[in-house]
Amino acid sequence: MRQVIIYPDNEDGGWVCEVPSLPGCVGGGATKEEALDNIRDAIAGWIDAAQTLGREVPDDPQSAEICVV
């Protein structure tokens, strides 16, 4: 399980997802559901690529704090 941050894309519409524990792992979609499906694929691809290259896959602390400013 990975933390995923999802937020609206105010410039292009749709939604953006980021995975803080996997640098550069981002995805998006026209709807929240599509964005979440896409980020699942991106997470799997990120982990597969890291393992293929012999790189460490970072742990995910699975703790989060939500701050709205």
Summary of the structure (lengths in Angstrom):
residues: 69
radius of gyration: 12.9
end to end distance: 27.0
largest distance: 40.1
contacts: 155
relative contact order: 0.21
helix: 30%
strand: 17%
